[in-house]
Amino acid sequence: MIVADTNIIVYLLLDTDFSKLSARAYKKDPEWVAPGLWKSEFINVLALYLHKGHITVDAAQTILRAALTSISSEFEVSPEKILELAASSKCSAYDCEFVALAQQLQIPLVTMDKQILEQFPRVAINLDGFMTQ
């Protein structure tokens, strides 16, 4: 089981430079979890793709349905813990929500976010690192 940040989910379902690697990570461990925040972030990415004309509304709905089935479970995270992590790092509270969940569940957070990887090296791992574990 891993905590997948929103971008990892995006990479799995949209055509990006990291799509193949994300698909391999999902095949390696398909039990991806996330805080509830992931849905809003993911829908925002879909909205950006819509605004840029990269996808249609129908395609966005299909991708959203696939995303909803790709996450095994969603978890609530302590707001106090999120704030503590944000205060002790340079990361946003949004990013710290994923970090807090990984710490809470004692599992890795898979991300390609350089700041998260730098600020939380004991919890966060990139896709390449996850694949070589």
N, CA, C and O atoms as a GROMACS GRO file, in nm:
protein
  532
    1MET      N    1   0.085  -0.118   0.000
    1MET     CA    2   0.000   0.000   0.000
    1MET      C    3   0.089   0.124   0.000
    1MET      O    4   0.190   0.130   0.070
    2ILE      N    5   0.049   0.224  -0.080
    2ILE     CA    6   0.121   0.351  -0.085
    2ILE      C    7   0.022   0.466  -0.076
    2ILE      O    8  -0.096   0.451  -0.108
    3VAL      N    9   0.071   0.581  -0.030
    3VAL     CA   10  -0.003   0.705  -0.047
    3VAL      C   11   0.042   0.760  -0.182
    3VAL      O   12   0.161   0.784  -0.204
    4ALA      N   13  -0.052   0.780  -0.270
    4ALA     CA   14  -0.022   0.836  -0.403
    4ALA      C   15  -0.061   0.983  -0.402
    4ALA      O   16  -0.176   1.016  -0.372
    5ASP      N   17   0.033   1.071  -0.434
    5ASP     CA   18  -0.008   1.211  -0.442
    5ASP      C   19  -0.087   1.231  -0.571
    5ASP      O   20  -0.086   1.146  -0.660
    6THR      N   21  -0.155   1.341  -0.580
    6THR     CA   22  -0.246   1.366  -0.692
    6THR      C   23  -0.174   1.356  -0.826
    6THR      O   24  -0.230   1.303  -0.922
    7ASN      N   25  -0.053   1.407  -0.833
    7ASN     CA   26   0.018   1.402  -0.961
    7ASN      C   27   0.046   1.259  -1.006
    7ASN      O   28   0.045   1.231  -1.126
    8ILE      N   29   0.071   1.170  -0.914
    8ILE     CA   30   0.094   1.030  -0.949
    8ILE      C   31  -0.033   0.970  -1.010
    8ILE      O   32  -0.027   0.891  -1.104
    9ILE      N   33  -0.147   1.009  -0.956
    9ILE     CA   34  -0.276   0.964  -1.010
    9ILE      C   35  -0.298   1.025  -1.148
    9ILE      O   36  -0.345   0.957  -1.240
   10VAL      N   37  -0.263   1.152  -1.163
   10VAL     CA   38  -0.271   1.219  -1.293
   10VAL      C   39  -0.185   1.144  -1.394
   10VAL      O   40  -0.229   1.115  -1.505
   11TYR      N   41  -0.062   1.114  -1.356
   11TYR     CA   42   0.030   1.044  -1.447
   11TYR      C   43  -0.027   0.909  -1.490
   11TYR      O   44  -0.008   0.867  -1.604
   12LEU      N   45  -0.098   0.842  -1.399
   12LEU     CA   46  -0.155   0.712  -1.430
   12LEU      C   47  -0.263   0.723  -1.538
   12LEU      O   48  -0.278   0.633  -1.621
   13LEU      N   49  -0.340   0.832  -1.536
   13LEU     CA   50  -0.460   0.839  -1.619
   13LEU      C   51  -0.456   0.938  -1.735
   13LEU      O   52  -0.543   0.934  -1.822
   14LEU      N   53  -0.358   1.025  -1.737
   14LEU     CA   54  -0.344   1.120  -1.848
   14LEU      C   55  -0.207   1.096  -1.912
   14LEU      O   56  -0.116   1.043  -1.849
   15ASP      N   57  -0.195   1.134  -2.036
   15ASP     CA   58  -0.072   1.109  -2.110
   15ASP      C   59   0.034   1.212  -2.070
   15ASP      O   60   0.026   1.329  -2.107
   16THR      N   61   0.135   1.167  -1.994
   16THR     CA   62   0.242   1.254  -1.946
   16THR      C   63   0.375   1.182  -1.962
   16THR      O   64   0.380   1.065  -2.001
   17ASP      N   65   0.482   1.252  -1.931
   17ASP     CA   66   0.615   1.191  -1.937
   17ASP      C   67   0.631   1.077  -1.836
   17ASP      O   68   0.715   0.989  -1.855
   18PHE      N   69   0.551   1.079  -1.728
   18PHE     CA   70   0.564   0.978  -1.623
   18PHE      C   71   0.454   0.873  -1.627
   18PHE      O   72   0.442   0.793  -1.534
   19SER      N   73   0.374   0.871  -1.732
   19SER     CA   74   0.260   0.780  -1.738
   19SER      C   75   0.301   0.633  -1.735
   19SER      O   76   0.242   0.554  -1.662
   20LYS      N   77   0.400   0.596  -1.813
   20LYS     CA   78   0.442   0.455  -1.817
   20LYS      C   79   0.498   0.411  -1.682
   20LYS      O   80   0.471   0.300  -1.637
   21LEU      N   81   0.575   0.497  -1.620
   21LEU     CA   82   0.633   0.464  -1.490
   21LEU      C   83   0.524   0.454  -1.384
   21LEU      O   84   0.529   0.366  -1.298
   22SER      N   85   0.427   0.543  -1.390
   22SER     CA   86   0.316   0.539  -1.296
   22SER      C   87   0.233   0.412  -1.314
   22SER      O   88   0.190   0.351  -1.216
   23ALA      N   89   0.212   0.372  -1.437
   23ALA     CA   90   0.138   0.248  -1.465
   23ALA      C   91   0.213   0.127  -1.411
   23ALA      O   92   0.152   0.034  -1.357
   24ARG      N   93   0.344   0.128  -1.424
   24ARG     CA   94   0.424   0.018  -1.369
   24ARG      C   95   0.416   0.016  -1.216
   24ARG      O   96   0.410  -0.091  -1.155
   25ALA      N   97   0.414   0.134  -1.155
   25ALA     CA   98   0.401   0.143  -1.009
   25ALA      C   99   0.265   0.089  -0.964
   25ALA      O  100   0.256   0.021  -0.862
   26TYR      N  101   0.161   0.119  -1.041
   26TYR     CA  102   0.027   0.071  -1.007
   26TYR      C  103   0.020  -0.081  -1.021
   26TYR      O  104  -0.046  -0.149  -0.943
   27LYS      N  105   0.089  -0.133  -1.121
   27LYS     CA  106   0.092  -0.278  -1.139
   27LYS      C  107   0.168  -0.344  -1.024
   27LYS      O  108   0.131  -0.452  -0.977
   28LYS      N  109   0.275  -0.279  -0.979
   28LYS     CA  110   0.354  -0.332  -0.868
   28LYS      C  111   0.273  -0.334  -0.739
   28LYS      O  112   0.277  -0.432  -0.664
   29ASP      N  113   0.200  -0.227  -0.713
   29ASP     CA  114   0.120  -0.218  -0.591
   29ASP      C  115  -0.007  -0.138  -0.622
   29ASP      O  116  -0.004  -0.015  -0.620
   30PRO      N  117  -0.118  -0.205  -0.651
   30PRO     CA  118  -0.241  -0.135  -0.688
   30PRO      C  119  -0.322  -0.081  -0.571
   30PRO      O  120  -0.431  -0.028  -0.591
   31GLU      N  121  -0.271  -0.096  -0.451
   31GLU     CA  122  -0.345  -0.043  -0.336
   31GLU      C  123  -0.296   0.099  -0.306
   31GLU      O  124  -0.208   0.120  -0.222
   32TRP      N  125  -0.355   0.194  -0.376
   32TRP     CA  126  -0.321   0.334  -0.360
   32TRP      C  127  -0.425   0.400  -0.270
   32TRP      O  128  -0.545   0.382  -0.289
   33VAL      N  129  -0.377   0.476  -0.173
   33VAL     CA  130  -0.465   0.550  -0.083
   33VAL      C  131  -0.427   0.697  -0.088
   33VAL      O  132  -0.318   0.734  -0.131
   34ALA      N  133  -0.520   0.781  -0.042
   34ALA     CA  134  -0.496   0.925  -0.044
   34ALA      C  135  -0.591   0.993   0.054
   34ALA      O  136  -0.693   0.936   0.092
   35PRO      N  137  -0.557   1.116   0.094
   35PRO     CA  138  -0.654   1.194   0.170
   35PRO      C  139  -0.764   1.241   0.076
   35PRO      O  140  -0.742   1.247  -0.046
   36GLY      N  141  -0.881   1.274   0.129
   36GLY     CA  142  -0.993   1.317   0.047
   36GLY      C  143  -0.962   1.434  -0.045
   36GLY      O  144  -1.026   1.452  -0.148
   37LEU      N  145  -0.864   1.514  -0.008
   37LEU     CA  146  -0.822   1.630  -0.087
   37LEU      C  147  -0.786   1.593  -0.230
   37LEU      O  148  -0.800   1.677  -0.320
   38TRP      N  149  -0.742   1.472  -0.254
   38TRP     CA  150  -0.695   1.433  -0.387
   38TRP      C  151  -0.800   1.457  -0.494
   38TRP      O  152  -0.767   1.495  -0.606
   39LYS      N  153  -0.929   1.434  -0.460
   39LYS     CA  154  -1.034   1.447  -0.561
   39LYS      C  155  -1.044   1.590  -0.613
   39LYS      O  156  -1.054   1.612  -0.734
   40SER      N  157  -1.042   1.687  -0.523
   40SER     CA  158  -1.050   1.827  -0.566
   40SER      C  159  -0.930   1.864  -0.650
   40SER      O  160  -0.944   1.932  -0.752
   41GLU      N  161  -0.811   1.820  -0.609
   41GLU     CA  162  -0.691   1.849  -0.687
   41GLU      C  163  -0.699   1.783  -0.825
   41GLU      O  164  -0.662   1.844  -0.925
   42PHE      N  165  -0.746   1.661  -0.830
   42PHE     CA  166  -0.755   1.588  -0.956
   42PHE      C  167  -0.856   1.654  -1.050
   42PHE      O  168  -0.830   1.672  -1.169
   43ILE      N  169  -0.971   1.690  -0.996
   43ILE     CA  170  -1.073   1.757  -1.078
   43ILE      C  171  -1.020   1.891  -1.129
   43ILE      O  172  -1.052   1.931  -1.241
   44ASN      N  173  -0.940   1.959  -1.049
   44ASN     CA  174  -0.880   2.085  -1.095
   44ASN      C  175  -0.786   2.061  -1.213
   44ASN      O  176  -0.783   2.141  -1.307
   45VAL      N  177  -0.710   1.954  -1.210
   45VAL     CA  178  -0.623   1.920  -1.324
   45VAL      C  179  -0.709   1.892  -1.448
   45VAL      O  180  -0.677   1.939  -1.557
   46LEU      N  181  -0.817   1.817  -1.430
   46LEU     CA  182  -0.906   1.791  -1.543
   46LEU      C  183  -0.963   1.922  -1.599
   46LEU      O  184  -0.975   1.938  -1.720
   47ALA      N  185  -0.999   2.014  -1.510
   47ALA     CA  186  -1.051   2.144  -1.554
   47ALA      C  187  -0.946   2.219  -1.636
   47ALA      O  188  -0.980   2.281  -1.736
   48LEU      N  189  -0.820   2.212  -1.594
   48LEU     CA  190  -0.713   2.277  -1.670
   48LEU      C  191  -0.700   2.215  -1.810
   48LEU      O  192  -0.685   2.287  -1.909
   49TYR      N  193  -0.707   2.083  -1.817
   49TYR     CA  194  -0.701   2.015  -1.946
   49TYR      C  195  -0.820   2.053  -2.033
   49TYR      O  196  -0.806   2.070  -2.154
   50LEU      N  197  -0.938   2.067  -1.971
   50LEU     CA  198  -1.057   2.111  -2.044
   50LEU      C  199  -1.039   2.252  -2.099
   50LEU      O  200  -1.066   2.279  -2.216
   51HIS      N  201  -0.992   2.343  -2.013
   51HIS     CA  202  -0.975   2.482  -2.053
   51HIS      C  203  -0.874   2.498  -2.166
   51HIS      O  204  -0.888   2.587  -2.251
   52LYS      N  205  -0.773   2.412  -2.167
   52LYS     CA  206  -0.671   2.418  -2.272
   52LYS      C  207  -0.713   2.343  -2.399
   52LYS      O  208  -0.641   2.344  -2.499
   53GLY      N  209  -0.829   2.278  -2.394
   53GLY     CA  210  -0.878   2.205  -2.510
   53GLY      C  211  -0.811   2.071  -2.533
   53GLY      O  212  -0.820   2.015  -2.642
   54HIS      N  213  -0.743   2.018  -2.431
   54HIS     CA  214  -0.674   1.890  -2.445
   54HIS      C  215  -0.767   1.770  -2.435
   54HIS      O  216  -0.738   1.664  -2.490
   55ILE      N  217  -0.880   1.787  -2.365
   55ILE     CA  218  -0.977   1.679  -2.349
   55ILE      C  219  -1.118   1.738  -2.358
   55ILE      O  220  -1.137   1.859  -2.342
   56THR      N  221  -1.214   1.651  -2.384
   56THR     CA  222  -1.355   1.691  -2.387
   56THR      C  223  -1.416   1.666  -2.249
   56THR      O  224  -1.355   1.601  -2.164
   57VAL      N  225  -1.534   1.718  -2.228
   57VAL     CA  226  -1.605   1.693  -2.102
   57VAL      C  227  -1.632   1.543  -2.086
   57VAL      O  228  -1.614   1.488  -1.977
   58ASP      N  229  -1.674   1.478  -2.192
   58ASP     CA  230  -1.698   1.333  -2.184
   58ASP      C  231  -1.571   1.257  -2.146
   58ASP      O  232  -1.575   1.166  -2.064
   59ALA      N  233  -1.460   1.295  -2.206
   59ALA     CA  234  -1.332   1.231  -2.173
   59ALA      C  235  -1.296   1.258  -2.027
   59ALA      O  236  -1.249   1.168  -1.957
   60ALA      N  237  -1.316   1.380  -1.982
   60ALA     CA  238  -1.286   1.416  -1.843
   60ALA      C  239  -1.371   1.333  -1.746
   60ALA      O  240  -1.321   1.287  -1.643
   61GLN      N  241  -1.497   1.313  -1.780
   61GLN     CA  242  -1.585   1.230  -1.694
   61GLN      C  243  -1.536   1.086  -1.689
   61GLN      O  244  -1.537   1.023  -1.584
   62THR      N  245  -1.494   1.034  -1.803
   62THR     CA  246  -1.441   0.897  -1.808
   62THR      C  247  -1.313   0.885  -1.726
   62THR      O  248  -1.296   0.789  -1.651
   63ILE      N  249  -1.225   0.982  -1.740
   63ILE     CA  250  -1.100   0.982  -1.664
   63ILE      C  251  -1.128   0.993  -1.515
   63ILE      O  252  -1.064   0.926  -1.434
   64LEU      N  253  -1.224   1.077  -1.479
   64LEU     CA  254  -1.260   1.092  -1.337
   64LEU      C  255  -1.311   0.960  -1.281
   64LEU      O  256  -1.272   0.920  -1.171
   65ARG      N  257  -1.397   0.892  -1.354
   65ARG     CA  258  -1.448   0.763  -1.306
   65ARG      C  259  -1.333   0.664  -1.286
   65ARG      O  260  -1.331   0.589  -1.188
   66ALA      N  261  -1.238   0.663  -1.379
   66ALA     CA  262  -1.122   0.574  -1.366
   66ALA      C  263  -1.040   0.612  -1.243
   66ALA      O  264  -0.991   0.524  -1.170
   67ALA      N  265  -1.025   0.739  -1.220
   67ALA     CA  266  -0.949   0.786  -1.103
   67ALA      C  267  -1.017   0.742  -0.974
   67ALA      O  268  -0.951   0.698  -0.880
   68LEU      N  269  -1.148   0.755  -0.970
   68LEU     CA  270  -1.221   0.718  -0.848
   68LEU      C  271  -1.206   0.570  -0.816
   68LEU      O  272  -1.209   0.531  -0.699
   69THR      N  273  -1.189   0.487  -0.918
   69THR     CA  274  -1.170   0.344  -0.892
   69THR      C  275  -1.024   0.308  -0.866
   69THR      O  276  -0.996   0.199  -0.816
   70SER      N  277  -0.932   0.398  -0.900
   70SER     CA  278  -0.790   0.367  -0.880
   70SER      C  279  -0.746   0.387  -0.736
   70SER      O  280  -0.643   0.333  -0.695
   71ILE      N  281  -0.820   0.463  -0.660
   71ILE     CA  282  -0.786   0.485  -0.519
   71ILE      C  283  -0.862   0.386  -0.433
   71ILE      O  284  -0.985   0.384  -0.432
   72SER      N  285  -0.788   0.304  -0.360
   72SER     CA  286  -0.849   0.199  -0.278
   72SER      C  287  -0.927   0.254  -0.160
   72SER      O  288  -1.036   0.208  -0.128
   73SER      N  289  -0.868   0.356  -0.095
   73SER     CA  290  -0.930   0.413   0.024
   73SER      C  291  -0.891   0.559   0.038
   73SER      O  292  -0.784   0.602  -0.007
   74GLU      N  293  -0.980   0.634   0.100
   74GLU     CA  294  -0.951   0.773   0.136
   74GLU      C  295  -0.951   0.782   0.288
   74GLU      O  296  -1.026   0.712   0.356
   75PHE      N  297  -0.865   0.869   0.340
   75PHE     CA  298  -0.852   0.883   0.484
   75PHE      C  299  -0.862   1.028   0.526
   75PHE      O  300  -0.826   1.120   0.452
   76GLU      N  301  -0.911   1.047   0.645
   76GLU     CA  302  -0.913   1.178   0.710
   76GLU      C  303  -0.778   1.195   0.781
   76GLU      O  304  -0.724   1.100   0.839
   77VAL      N  305  -0.725   1.315   0.776
   77VAL     CA  306  -0.596   1.343   0.838
   77VAL      C  307  -0.614   1.455   0.940
   77VAL      O  308  -0.694   1.546   0.920
   78SER      N  309  -0.540   1.446   1.049
   78SER     CA  310  -0.547   1.546   1.155
   78SER      C  311  -0.507   1.684   1.104
   78SER      O  312  -0.394   1.702   1.056
   79PRO      N  313  -0.596   1.783   1.113
   79PRO     CA  314  -0.560   1.919   1.071
   79PRO      C  315  -0.443   1.975   1.150
   79PRO      O  316  -0.361   2.050   1.096
   80GLU      N  317  -0.434   1.939   1.277
   80GLU     CA  318  -0.323   1.986   1.360
   80GLU      C  319  -0.190   1.931   1.309
   80GLU      O  320  -0.089   2.001   1.307
   81LYS      N  321  -0.191   1.804   1.269
   81LYS     CA  322  -0.068   1.742   1.217
   81LYS      C  323  -0.027   1.808   1.086
   81LYS      O  324   0.091   1.833   1.062
   82ILE      N  325  -0.125   1.836   1.001
   82ILE     CA  326  -0.096   1.903   0.874
   82ILE      C  327  -0.030   2.038   0.900
   82ILE      O  328   0.069   2.074   0.836
   83LEU      N  329  -0.086   2.113   0.993
   83LEU     CA  330  -0.032   2.245   1.026
   83LEU      C  331   0.108   2.235   1.083
   83LEU      O  332   0.195   2.316   1.049
   84GLU      N  333   0.133   2.137   1.169
   84GLU     CA  334   0.267   2.115   1.224
   84GLU      C  335   0.368   2.088   1.113
   84GLU      O  336   0.478   2.145   1.113
   85LEU      N  337   0.331   2.002   1.019
   85LEU     CA  338   0.421   1.968   0.909
   85LEU      C  339   0.446   2.089   0.819
   85LEU      O  340   0.558   2.111   0.773
   86ALA      N  341   0.342   2.167   0.794
   86ALA     CA  342   0.358   2.287   0.712
   86ALA      C  343   0.449   2.388   0.780
   86ALA      O  344   0.530   2.454   0.716
   87ALA      N  345   0.434   2.401   0.912
   87ALA     CA  346   0.515   2.496   0.988
   87ALA      C  347   0.662   2.456   0.993
   87ALA      O  348   0.750   2.541   1.000
   88SER      N  349   0.688   2.326   0.988
   88SER     CA  350   0.826   2.278   0.999
   88SER      C  351   0.891   2.254   0.862
   88SER      O  352   1.003   2.202   0.855
   89SER      N  353   0.823   2.290   0.755
   89SER     CA  354   0.877   2.268   0.621
   89SER      C  355   0.845   2.388   0.532
   89SER      O  356   0.787   2.487   0.576
   90LYS      N  357   0.884   2.375   0.408
   90LYS     CA  358   0.852   2.477   0.308
   90LYS      C  359   0.739   2.432   0.217
   90LYS      O  360   0.713   2.493   0.114
   91CYS      N  361   0.671   2.325   0.255
   91CYS     CA  362   0.564   2.268   0.173
   91CYS      C  363   0.429   2.331   0.206
   91CYS      O  364   0.408   2.384   0.315
   92SER      N  365   0.340   2.324   0.110
   92SER     CA  366   0.204   2.374   0.131
   92SER      C  367   0.128   2.282   0.225
   92SER      O  368   0.165   2.166   0.244
   93ALA      N  369   0.024   2.333   0.283
   93ALA     CA  370  -0.062   2.250   0.367
   93ALA      C  371  -0.123   2.136   0.285
   93ALA      O  372  -0.143   2.025   0.335
   94TYR      N  373  -0.152   2.164   0.158
   94TYR     CA  374  -0.206   2.060   0.070
   94TYR      C  375  -0.108   1.944   0.060
   94TYR      O  376  -0.146   1.828   0.075
   95ASP      N  377   0.019   1.975   0.033
   95ASP     CA  378   0.121   1.871   0.024
   95ASP      C  379   0.139   1.799   0.157
   95ASP      O  380   0.156   1.677   0.162
   96CYS      N  381   0.134   1.875   0.264
   96CYS     CA  382   0.154   1.816   0.398
   96CYS      C  383   0.041   1.722   0.436
   96CYS      O  384   0.060   1.635   0.522
   97GLU      N  385  -0.074   1.737   0.375
   97GLU     CA  386  -0.184   1.644   0.402
   97GLU      C  387  -0.147   1.503   0.354
   97GLU      O  388  -0.178   1.405   0.421
   98PHE      N  389  -0.081   1.495   0.241
   98PHE     CA  390  -0.036   1.365   0.190
   98PHE      C  391   0.076   1.309   0.277
   98PHE      O  392   0.079   1.190   0.306
   99VAL      N  393   0.168   1.395   0.320
   99VAL     CA  394   0.277   1.354   0.408
   99VAL      C  395   0.221   1.302   0.540
   99VAL      O  396   0.263   1.197   0.590
  100ALA      N  397   0.126   1.376   0.597
  100ALA     CA  398   0.067   1.336   0.725
  100ALA      C  399   0.000   1.200   0.714
  100ALA      O  400   0.008   1.118   0.805
  101LEU      N  401  -0.067   1.176   0.602
  101LEU     CA  402  -0.132   1.046   0.584
  101LEU      C  403  -0.029   0.934   0.575
  101LEU      O  404  -0.047   0.828   0.635
  102ALA      N  405   0.078   0.956   0.502
  102ALA     CA  406   0.184   0.855   0.493
  102ALA      C  407   0.243   0.826   0.631
  102ALA      O  408   0.267   0.711   0.666
  103GLN      N  409   0.265   0.931   0.709
  103GLN     CA  410   0.316   0.911   0.844
  103GLN      C  411   0.215   0.836   0.931
  103GLN      O  412   0.251   0.746   1.006
  104GLN      N  413   0.089   0.876   0.920
  104GLN     CA  414  -0.017   0.813   0.999
  104GLN      C  415  -0.028   0.664   0.970
  104GLN      O  416  -0.043   0.584   1.062
  105LEU      N  417  -0.019   0.626   0.843
  105LEU     CA  418  -0.032   0.486   0.804
  105LEU      C  419   0.101   0.412   0.802
  105LEU      O  420   0.105   0.290   0.786
  106GLN      N  421   0.210   0.486   0.819
  106GLN     CA  422   0.345   0.430   0.817
  106GLN      C  423   0.373   0.356   0.687
  106GLN      O  424   0.422   0.243   0.686
  107ILE      N  425   0.341   0.424   0.577
  107ILE     CA  426   0.367   0.373   0.443
  107ILE      C  427   0.429   0.485   0.362
  107ILE      O  428   0.419   0.601   0.401
  108PRO      N  429   0.492   0.454   0.249
  108PRO     CA  430   0.555   0.560   0.170
  108PRO      C  431   0.455   0.647   0.095
  108PRO      O  432   0.347   0.603   0.054
  109LEU      N  433   0.494   0.772   0.079
  109LEU     CA  434   0.424   0.866  -0.008
  109LEU      C  435   0.501   0.866  -0.139
  109LEU      O  436   0.618   0.905  -0.142
  110VAL      N  437   0.437   0.824  -0.247
  110VAL     CA  438   0.503   0.824  -0.377
  110VAL      C  439   0.466   0.954  -0.447
  110VAL      O  440   0.348   0.986  -0.466
  111THR      N  441   0.568   1.029  -0.484
  111THR     CA  442   0.550   1.162  -0.542
  111THR      C  443   0.668   1.195  -0.633
  111THR      O  444   0.776   1.137  -0.620
  112MET      N  445   0.645   1.286  -0.723
  112MET     CA  446   0.755   1.339  -0.803
  112MET      C  447   0.780   1.485  -0.766
  112MET      O  448   0.860   1.553  -0.830
  113ASP      N  449   0.714   1.532  -0.662
  113ASP     CA  450   0.727   1.671  -0.616
  113ASP      C  451   0.863   1.687  -0.548
  113ASP      O  452   0.888   1.629  -0.442
  114LYS      N  453   0.950   1.766  -0.609
  114LYS     CA  454   1.087   1.782  -0.559
  114LYS      C  455   1.091   1.840  -0.418
  114LYS      O  456   1.175   1.800  -0.337
  115GLN      N  457   1.002   1.933  -0.389
  115GLN     CA  458   1.003   1.995  -0.257
  115GLN      C  459   0.962   1.895  -0.148
  115GLN      O  460   1.022   1.891  -0.041
  116ILE      N  461   0.861   1.816  -0.176
  116ILE     CA  462   0.820   1.713  -0.079
  116ILE      C  463   0.932   1.612  -0.060
  116ILE      O  464   0.964   1.574   0.053
  117LEU      N  465   0.992   1.568  -0.170
  117LEU     CA  466   1.102   1.471  -0.161
  117LEU      C  467   1.219   1.527  -0.080
  117LEU      O  468   1.282   1.454  -0.004
  118GLU      N  469   1.246   1.655  -0.096
  118GLU     CA  470   1.355   1.719  -0.022
  118GLU      C  471   1.321   1.739   0.125
  118GLU      O  472   1.403   1.713   0.213
  119GLN      N  473   1.201   1.784   0.152
  119GLN     CA  474   1.160   1.818   0.289
  119GLN      C  475   1.126   1.696   0.375
  119GLN      O  476   1.139   1.700   0.497
  120PHE      N  477   1.081   1.588   0.310
  120PHE     CA  478   1.037   1.470   0.385
  120PHE      C  479   1.097   1.341   0.328
  120PHE      O  480   1.024   1.252   0.284
  121PRO      N  481   1.231   1.331   0.330
  121PRO     CA  482   1.297   1.215   0.268
  121PRO      C  483   1.270   1.082   0.340
  121PRO      O  484   1.291   0.976   0.281
  122ARG      N  485   1.226   1.085   0.463
  122ARG     CA  486   1.198   0.959   0.535
  122ARG      C  487   1.063   0.901   0.496
  122ARG      O  488   1.037   0.782   0.518
  123VAL      N  489   0.977   0.984   0.440
  123VAL     CA  490   0.840   0.941   0.406
  123VAL      C  491   0.820   0.935   0.255
  123VAL      O  492   0.756   0.843   0.204
  124ALA      N  493   0.873   1.033   0.184
  124ALA     CA  494   0.847   1.047   0.040
  124ALA      C  495   0.952   0.975  -0.043
  124ALA      O  496   1.071   0.973  -0.010
  125ILE      N  497   0.905   0.916  -0.151
  125ILE     CA  498   0.992   0.847  -0.246
  125ILE      C  499   0.940   0.877  -0.386
  125ILE      O  500   0.819   0.887  -0.408
  126ASN      N  501   1.032   0.890  -0.481
  126ASN     CA  502   0.987   0.916  -0.618
  126ASN      C  503   0.952   0.784  -0.687
  126ASN      O  504   0.977   0.676  -0.633
  127LEU      N  505   0.895   0.794  -0.805
  127LEU     CA  506   0.852   0.674  -0.878
  127LEU      C  507   0.968   0.579  -0.905
  127LEU      O  508   0.953   0.458  -0.889
  128ASP      N  509   1.083   0.632  -0.946
  128ASP     CA  510   1.199   0.546  -0.972
  128ASP      C  511   1.240   0.470  -0.846
  128ASP      O  512   1.266   0.350  -0.850
  129GLY      N  513   1.247   0.543  -0.734
  129GLY     CA  514   1.284   0.479  -0.609
  129GLY      C  515   1.185   0.373  -0.566
  129GLY      O  516   1.224   0.267  -0.517
  130PHE      N  517   1.058   0.400  -0.585
  130PHE     CA  518   0.954   0.303  -0.550
  130PHE      C  519   0.969   0.176  -0.636
  130PHE      O  520   0.954   0.065  -0.586
  131MET      N  521   0.999   0.195  -0.763
  131MET     CA  522   1.011   0.080  -0.853
  131MET      C  523   1.134  -0.005  -0.822
  131MET      O  524   1.136  -0.124  -0.855
  132THR      N  525   1.236   0.052  -0.760
  132THR     CA  526   1.356  -0.025  -0.730
  132THR      C  527   1.357  -0.080  -0.586
  132THR      O  528   1.453  -0.145  -0.545
  133GLN      N  529   1.253  -0.053  -0.511
  133GLN     CA  530   1.245  -0.106  -0.373
  133GLN      C  531   1.230  -0.255  -0.374
  133GLN      O  532   1.222  -0.317  -0.268
   0.00000   0.00000   0.00000
